[in-house]
Amino acid sequence: MTLSLKRGSKISQHAFAALLALFALALVLASPLPAEAQSGAHLDRDITILQTLVAKQPDAELYYRLGDLYVQKGRQTGDITYFNLAKNALRQSLKLEPDLGASHRHLAYVLYSLHDFAGAADQSRTAIKLDPRDSYAYGVLGDSQLETGKYPEATQTYSQMVALKGDLYSYSRRSGIETVHGHNAAATADLKRAIADGFQDGQPREGIAWAQVRLAEDLFLMGKLDDAGAEALAALQTYPGYHRALAVIGQVRAAQGRFAEAAQAYRGAIAIIPFPQYAAALGDVYAAAGCHEQVNQMHQLVEFIARLNALNKVLYNRVLVDYYADHDLNHQEAVDLARSEFKIRHDIYGEDALAWSLYRDHKSRAALAHMRAAVRFKTADARLYFHAGMIYAALGRNAEARASLQRALAINPHFQPLLDDVAAREYAELGGKATPQLVKADSSHPQMDCHATDVLR
């Protein structure tokens, strides 16, 4: 005797009974649950169960749920391997059921995370066509537009998302375009609303912590170091061991001259997921503290991670450009990488990366148009105005250089170890009033031990 399942495949009655029991368990485990039940070992267990299920009986809905769990694992750990696994599972889901809108939406998010922004936009639009009220599909579409510099389109898309459903995800996403446009009060208000809604609605802790980190990053950009540090610590309370929160804590502590604590936080982030930007930032902390041997180690780590495989070369392209330009290294390669990135991403930071790398390659005239495009929205980011000031100075346009550097130091005089001192010195040489120099080690906190290996968790 045979029995037909939902998808039309047939199995024996005995196998069906066993599978049905496992299926019922999987529906409980794979359905949205509080974060405490979807983290760590629980999440690994759920993945294993669904892997077993789809191996026994391929099913579009189960493949979608498996893909969703892989995405959760990838977000929690930062390990890009899980996004590749999610992509494969979601494509299997769509192979079995091409019109499953949720799988299209999740695949869009995965492709976005892998920097396939065109693919993400296409999948998002398909998901919206299948379900015009899927607010999350609008979110991924907006993110793809934001990352590629399609700002009017992103603004419209995020507005549609919020209109459909005002929650943690829509408010936090809309804040991104507000930050770009320099609407800082609106951006922070949206992030605070997102966080409050996330707690109220019982959303996954990692998602809430992500919004808290975004708020901490915005506060840091505005030079509000104490507030940024407090928000990053709150994110760490919300989701212990969160690598993004640890990285912001490192950034804040470095700006405050608390180099030992900064290094401890960055080492903690790297221990969880070795992103090259974390290694680069830790290297700058070591440099500020005079730990030259460790600076070289971090330089090697940045290069190794960023070039580990073909995917890393795509994901960390811009990280390498910024690293090379910040440290005055590999000028031509930085320009080549920036140009390659700019073919796809015309956002303000793509403009900035190309301008900054061209400046380092002694091509300030070519850099100027890109730099002007990068600051056209008056985004509150000291790095942008520092780069603009240095480019103007190289071109002998001293008044514009002085104004740009003054703006950078007014936003955040300690925006980045080492380079903030360059900004202050250049501003003074251009006739600017005295400004805070590079932050010195704060003697009221633990002093830097170059050979320390302890981490903040």
N, C-alpha and C positions, 0 to 999 in steps of 0.2 A: 504494500500500500504506500502511496506517496501523498504528501501534503504540499500545497503551494504556499510559499511565503509572499509577503507584500510585493517583492520585486519580481515575482513570477518564476523563480527557480524552484527546483523540487529536490527534496531530500527524504530519507527514510523516516518513518514515524519515531523510531528510537532516537535517531540523531536529532530530529526536530525537538523532541522533549528536552534533551540535554541542552540544545542550543537555545531553546526558549528560556530556560532557567538562567543561562549565562547572559542572554539578551536583556532580561528583566533587571539583573544586577547591573549590567552596563548602563542601562538607561538612568539608573539612580546615580551611578558614579560619574557618568559623562555629562549629566545635565548641569546647568549653572548652579553652583553651590557657594556658600560663603568661602572667603579666601582661605580660612583656616583649613577647610576640607579639600582645597584645591592647590595645596602647596607642598613642596618637599616630597616626602615618601608617598603621600596620598596621590599626588599628581602622577608620579612614576607608576604607581599601582594601576591607576585608571588607564594610563597609556598601554600598559602591558595587557590589560583585559581587552581593550579595544583592538589591539594588534592581533590577539588570539581570535577575536570575533570575526574580523574582516578576512583573516586567513581561512577560517572555516566557511564563511558565507559572505562573500562580497556584497556590500549594501551601500547605496549612495549616502544615506543619512548617517550610517556609522562611520564611513570614511570622512564625512564632514566633521563629525564629532571628534574623530581622531586628529584631524587637521587642526581643530580648535584647541585641543590639548597640547599639541606640538607648539602652537603659537603661544599659548600661556607659558609653556616651559621656556621657549625662546626669550620671551619678554622678561621672565624672572631671572634667567641666568645670563642673558646677553649672548648666548652661544648661537651663532648663526646656523649651525648644523640643524637645529630644530626647525628653522624656517625652510630649509631645503626639504626636510621630511614632511613638513606641513604642505608644501607645494605639491609634492608627489601624491600625498593622500587626497588633497582637494581635487587634483586633476583626475584621480581615479573616481572620485565622487561624481564629477561632471561627465566622465566617460559613461557612467551608469545612468545618470539622470542629468542631461545637459541643461535643463531649465530649473535647476535647484539654485534659487537666488542666493541663499546664504553661503553656498560654496563659492559662487562667483565673488561675493563680497569679501569673504575670507581670503580667497586667492588674491584679490586686489590688494589686501593689506600685506600679504606675504611678498608680493612682487614689489610693493612700495618699500618694504623693509630691505629688499635685496637691490634697491635702487633701479629697478625697472619701472620708471615712472610712467612711461607711455603704456606699458602693459597693465599697470595698476589702474590708470585712468580708463582704459578700455573695459576692464573687468568691472570696475565700479559702475560705469554707465550701463553695462549689461544687467548688473544687479538692480539698478534703479529702474530700468525698463521692465524687469520682471516684478518688482515690488516698489512702486513709486513712493511708498511710505517708509522705506528702510533708511532711517536716519543715519545709520552707521555707514552705509554705502556712500552717502553724501560726504561723510567725514573723510573717508579714504580718498575720494575724488578731490576734495578740497586740499588735503595734504599733498597730493601729487601736483596740483596746480601751484601750491605755495612753494614747494621745493624747486620748481622749474621757473619761478618768477612770473607766473601768470596771476598777478595779484588781483586785478578786477574780477577775474573768473573765480578765484579762491574766495574773495569776499562774498560774492553772490552765493556760492555753494555752501559756505558756512552759515550764511543767513537762512538758507533753506533748511539746513540741518537743525538749527536752533528752533526754527518755526515748527518743525515736525516733532521735536522732543528736546526740551531744555533739560540737560542733565550733566553729569560729570564729563562725559565724552564731548558733547557739543560745545559747552562753555570753554573747556580747556583748549579745544581746537581753535575756536574763534579767537582766543587770546593771542594765538601765534601771528595772525595777520594784523592784529592791533599793535603788537610789539614792533613789527616791521614798520608800521606807519607812525611810530612814535607816540601812539595813544596809550601812554603808560598807565594812567589811572583806569582806563577801560580794561586794559589787559589784566591788571592785578585784581580788579573787581570781578572779572569773569573767572579768574583762577580761584579766587576765594569762594565764589559761588559754586564752582565745580567741586571743590573739596568738600564744602558743606553738604552739597547734594549727594556726593559719593558716600559719605558717612551715613547720612540719613537713609539712603536707599539700600544700604548694605552691599555696596559694590565691592569687587575684589580689592584687597588691600594694595596690591601692586599698582593697580590703576589709580588709586587715590594718591599713593606715594609718588607716582609719576607726575601728577598735577602739582603736588607739593614741591617737587624738584623743579618743575617749570617755574613756579612762583619764586623759588629761591634763586634760580638763574636770572630771572628778570630783576629781582631786587639787587643782585650783585651788579648787573649791568648799570643800574641806576646809582651805584656807589653806596647802597644801604647795606653795609657789610654785616652789622649786627643782626639786622632783620633777616638777611639772607642765610646767615649761619643758623639762626633759630629755626627757620623754615626747613632747612636741610636736616637738622637734628630731629625735627618733627616727622619728616619723611622716614627717617631711620627708625623712629619709634613705631610708625605705622607699619612699616615693612622692614623688619630687622635684616641687616646684611645687604641692603639694597645698594648695588654698586654705584648707581647714579647719584644717590644721596652722599655717599662717601666721597665721590669726586668733587662735589660742590663744597663739602666741608673742607677738603684739601685746598680748594681754590680760595675760600674765604680765609682760612687760617694763614695761607701764604701771604695774602694781602694784608693781614694783621701783624705780620712779622713773627708768627708762631710757627716757625719752620719745622720743628720737631713734630708738632701735631699735624701739620700739613702733610709731611712725608708719611706719617703713620696712616693718615686717611687714604692717601693715594696708594700706598702699599696694600691697604685693605681692599680697595677697589680692584687693583691688578690681580690680587689673589683670587678674586671671584671671577673676573673676566679680563684678560690682558688686552684691553683696547690700546692701540698705539697712542691715542690722545692722552690717556692716563700716564703712560710712560714718558711722553714728552713733557707733560706738566710736572711730573716728579723730577725729571731731569733739571727743569728750571729751578725747582726748589733746592735741589742739591747745589746747583750753580750759585744761587743766591747765598747759600750757607757755606760755600767754599769747599764742597765735597767733590773734587775734580775726578777722582777715580769713578765714583758713582755716576757722574754726568756721562762719562764715556760708556758705561754699562747701559744706561738708559738710551743713549743714542743708538747703540747696537740693537737694543730691544725694539725700538721704534721701527727701524729698517727691517728687522726680521719679521715682525708681525705684519707690517703693511705689505710685504712682498711674499708672504707665505704661500699664497696660491692665487689663482686667477681671480677668484671672487674678492679676496681681500684687496687686490689692486683696484677693483671697482669701488668697493665700499669705503676705502681709506685714501682714495685719490686726493681729496681735498685736505685731509689731515696731513698728508705728506707735503703738499704745496705749502700749507701754513708753516709746517715745521721747518722746511728748507728756507723759506723766506724769512721767518722769524730769526733763524740762526745764521742767516747769510751763507747758505750752503747750496751747492749744486744748482746754480742759477738757471742754466739752460733747461735742465730737466724739470725744474719747478715750473718754468714757463710752459714747457710742452705739456705737462700734466694739467696745468690750469687751463690751457687752450682746449685740451681734450674734454675736460669737465664742462667747460663753458659751451661746448656744442650742444649739450643736453640741458644744462641748468643755467638759466639766465636770471637767477635770483640775485639779490643784492650781495650775498656772500660769494657767489660765483664771480660777480664783477670785482669785488674786493680782492679775492684770491688772485685773479689775473692781474689786477693793477699792482698789488704788492709784490708779486713775483717779477713783473716787468721792471718795477722800480729797482729791485735788487740786481736785476740784469742790466742796470744802467740805461733803461729805456723809459725814462719818466715821461717823456712827451707822449709816447704810445699809451702809457698807463693812465694819463689824466682823464680821458673820456670815461674809462671804466670806473675810475675812482669817483668821478662826479655822479655817475649812475648809482654807485653803491650808497652814497649819502643823500640821495635825492628826496628821501622820505623823512630825513632828520631823525633816523632811528637812534635811540639812546644807547649807543654802543661806543665806548671810548676807543676801542681798537680801530674802528672805521675812521674816526677823526684823526687819530694818530697817524695812520697810513696816509690820509689825505694831506696832513701837515708836512710829512716827510717828502711827499711827492712835490708839493708846491715849493718847498724849500729847495729841492734839487733843481727846480726850474727857475729859481731866483725870484719867485713871486712871494716875497717875504710877508706882506700884509695878510695874504690869504693863508700862508703857512702859520703865521702867528695866531690868527683867528681859529684855525682848525685845531691847533695844539691846545689853545686855551679852552676850546670846547671839550676836547678829550679829557683834560685834567679837571675840568669842572664837573663832568659826568662822573668820573671815577679816577682819582689820581693814582690808584694802585690797581690798575686793570690787569696787569700781567707782570710777574717777576722779571726783572732786568729791563724790559722794554719801557716800563713806566718811567724809569730813570732816564732813558734816552729821550723820552718825550719832554720831561721836565728840563733837562739840560738844553735841548734844542730850543725850547720855548724861551729860556733865559737868554740864550745867545741871540735870539731874534728881538730881544728887548722887552720880553714879557716880564711881568712882576714875579717876584719869588713865589715858588709853589712847592708843595711837599715833594721831597726827593724820594728815591727808592726807599721803600719801607725797610727799616733795620730790624734785626732780631729783637724781639721783645724779651727783655731780661727777667720780666716777672713770670714768665712761663718756662717750662723745661727747655734746656738748650739742646741744640742739634748734635746728635751722635751720628757721624757719617756711616758708621758700621751697624747701626741699629737695624733690626729686622722685624720689630713688633708691628702689629697692624691694628687698626681700628675696625671694629665689627659692628 
